[in-house]
Amino acid sequence: MDRILNIVAGGILLCLVAAIALTWMNNPYDARRTVLNERLAEAGPME
């Protein structure tokens, strides 16, 4: 069981790192990010 959890956790971390690296390297994702920011703004201020 521990082995499976480690593999799952590692996969999630890899996905997060890859997503962050992609958004940093090339930003065609800016449009998607602004849409998310607009939805967050509609939901309410984060303070």
N, CA, C and O of each residue as an XYZ file, in Angstrom:
188
protein
N       0.839     -1.211      0.000
C       0.000      0.000      0.000
C       0.871      1.257      0.000
O       0.597      2.198     -0.746
N       1.911      1.281      0.826
C       2.770      2.461      0.874
C       3.385      2.740     -0.497
O       3.526      3.889     -0.917
N       3.746      1.652     -1.179
C       4.354      1.818     -2.492
C       3.378      2.487     -3.456
O       3.759      3.389     -4.202
N       2.133      2.052     -3.440
C       1.135      2.633     -4.341
C       0.939      4.109     -4.015
O       0.861      4.942     -4.918
N       0.859      4.434     -2.722
C       0.680      5.833     -2.330
C       1.862      6.678     -2.787
O       1.685      7.801     -3.258
N       3.065      6.134     -2.646
C       4.245      6.873     -3.089
C       4.196      7.142     -4.593
O       4.526      8.239     -5.043
N       3.786      6.145     -5.360
C       3.708      6.308     -6.814
C       2.666      7.369     -7.159
O       2.904      8.224     -8.011
N       1.513      7.312     -6.497
C       0.457      8.296     -6.776
C       0.928      9.699     -6.415
O       0.746     10.638     -7.190
N       1.534      9.839     -5.236
C       2.010     11.150     -4.803
C       3.079     11.669     -5.763
O       3.078     12.847     -6.119
N       3.991     10.790     -6.180
C       5.017     11.189     -7.126
C       4.418     11.643     -8.442
O       4.868     12.632     -9.021
N       3.405     10.931     -8.922
C       2.764     11.314    -10.174
C       2.103     12.683    -10.074
O       2.192     13.494    -10.996
N       1.438     12.935     -8.945
C       0.786     14.239     -8.758
C       1.840     15.340     -8.737
O       1.665     16.380     -9.371
N       2.929     15.116     -8.015
C       3.994     16.124     -7.945
C       4.565     16.379     -9.332
O       4.791     17.529     -9.710
N       4.802     15.304    -10.101
C       5.332     15.473    -11.456
C       4.379     16.297    -12.311
O       4.814     17.169    -13.064
N       3.087     16.027    -12.199
C       2.100     16.786    -12.983
C       2.142     18.261    -12.600
O       2.111     19.133    -13.469
N       2.214     18.538    -11.302
C       2.261     19.936    -10.854
C       3.514     20.625    -11.376
O       3.439     21.740    -11.893
N       4.671     19.965    -11.245
C       5.927     20.558    -11.706
C       5.866     20.816    -13.204
O       6.292     21.870    -13.677
N       5.328     19.842    -13.955
C       5.249     20.007    -15.411
C       4.336     21.170    -15.766
O       4.657     21.958    -16.655
N       3.202     21.288    -15.085
C       2.266     22.373    -15.387
C       2.902     23.726    -15.082
O       2.779     24.662    -15.872
N       3.585     23.835    -13.935
C       4.233     25.101    -13.573
C       5.325     25.433    -14.587
O       5.449     26.578    -15.020
N       6.115     24.429    -14.963
C       7.192     24.671    -15.926
C       6.625     25.134    -17.261
O       7.173     26.043    -17.884
N       5.533     24.519    -17.708
C       4.934     24.912    -18.987
C       4.425     26.349    -18.924
O       4.637     27.121    -19.859
N       3.761     26.711    -17.839
C       3.217     28.064    -17.747
C       4.349     29.089    -17.663
O       4.204     30.208    -18.154
N       5.480     28.716    -17.044
C       6.611     29.651    -16.963
C       7.294     29.785    -18.310
O       7.632     30.897    -18.716
N       7.509     28.666    -19.021
C       8.302     28.702    -20.251
C       7.567     29.437    -21.370
O       8.082     30.413    -21.917
N       6.366     28.971    -21.711
C       5.640     29.626    -22.800
C       4.251     29.922    -22.305
O       3.611     29.067    -21.693
N       3.773     31.132    -22.562
C       2.505     31.547    -21.975
C       1.388     31.673    -22.998
O       0.784     32.741    -23.104
N       1.089     30.618    -23.758
C      -0.205     30.624    -24.437
C      -1.323     30.320    -23.446
O      -2.505     30.418    -23.775
N      -0.926     29.945    -22.211
C      -1.914     29.611    -21.188
C      -2.424     30.863    -20.478
O      -3.266     30.764    -19.586
N      -1.922     32.048    -20.866
C      -2.345     33.273    -20.193
C      -3.845     33.472    -20.313
O      -4.489     33.899    -19.355
N      -4.414     33.168    -21.479
C      -5.851     33.349    -21.664
C      -6.612     32.486    -20.659
O      -7.563     32.945    -20.025
N      -6.188     31.247    -20.525
C      -6.869     30.352    -19.596
C      -6.733     30.892    -18.169
O      -7.675     30.828    -17.379
N      -5.549     31.425    -17.849
C      -5.312     31.909    -16.504
C      -6.174     33.147    -16.215
O      -6.701     33.285    -15.111
N      -6.321     34.046    -17.195
C      -7.137     35.233    -16.966
C      -8.598     34.830    -16.762
O      -9.308     35.444    -15.966
N      -9.046     33.797    -17.483
C     -10.419     33.319    -17.280
C     -10.586     32.826    -15.847
O     -11.591     33.113    -15.197
N      -9.590     32.077    -15.357
C      -9.660     31.596    -13.978
C      -9.682     32.770    -13.016
O     -10.454     32.772    -12.057
N      -8.831     33.783    -13.264
C      -8.789     34.942    -12.379
C     -10.119     35.678    -12.376
O     -10.568     36.147    -11.331
N     -10.756     35.782    -13.545
C     -12.058     36.445    -13.605
C     -13.090     35.673    -12.788
O     -13.898     36.271    -12.078
N     -13.063     34.354    -12.889
C     -14.012     33.547    -12.108
C     -13.747     33.718    -10.618
O     -14.680     33.814     -9.821
N     -12.459     33.757    -10.245
C     -12.137     33.960     -8.834
C     -12.602     35.334     -8.375
O     -13.099     35.475     -7.258
N     -12.449     36.348     -9.219
C     -12.885     37.702     -8.855
C     -14.400     37.726     -8.653
O     -14.903     38.375     -7.736
N     -15.120     37.012     -9.520
C     -16.577     36.961     -9.364
C     -16.956     36.265     -8.056
O     -17.918     36.653     -7.393
N     -16.189     35.234     -7.695
C     -16.497     34.490     -6.481
C     -16.316     35.386     -5.258
O     -17.048     35.261     -4.276
N     -15.341     36.288     -5.320
C     -15.124     37.187     -4.191
C     -13.643     37.458     -4.010
O     -12.811     36.686     -4.485
N     -13.301     38.538     -3.333
C     -11.884     38.882     -3.131
C     -11.205     37.881     -2.199
O     -11.790     37.438     -1.210
N      -9.977     37.537     -2.525
C      -9.203     36.628     -1.676
C      -8.252     37.463     -0.819
O      -7.202     37.903     -1.287
N      -8.632     37.673      0.435
C      -7.790     38.470      1.324
C      -7.663     37.772      2.661
O      -6.992     38.278      3.561
